[in-house]
Amino acid sequence: EMCVAFGPGLDMFESTKIIGENIYKKARELYSRARQEVNGPLSAAHQWVNMTDVTVQFNKTHTGRTCKPALGYSFAGGTIDGGGALNFTQGTVEGDPFCDGV
């Protein structure tokens, strides 16, 4: 079965527009309701987290471990509303020497 990604619009362009407008409207609303000005320095932090070997607690008695990520040929195929590049299609399981090397 083909993978179908969808959003609120009729296609990925309309969905992107709708989602962007919703984010903008909420940001504008929060800005207009703000009652305190932010003064002083602002800072940000960023941290890389190695997710390839993490223990996950499913419930009181069961755990699992994450593994290294993998992106196969089907991933490169994209979805119905936005296909991939280089002639990959969904369901592809064999590549060519060039793509295998990438």
Order of alpha helices (4+ residues) and beta strands (2+ residues): alpha-beta-beta-alpha-beta-beta-alpha
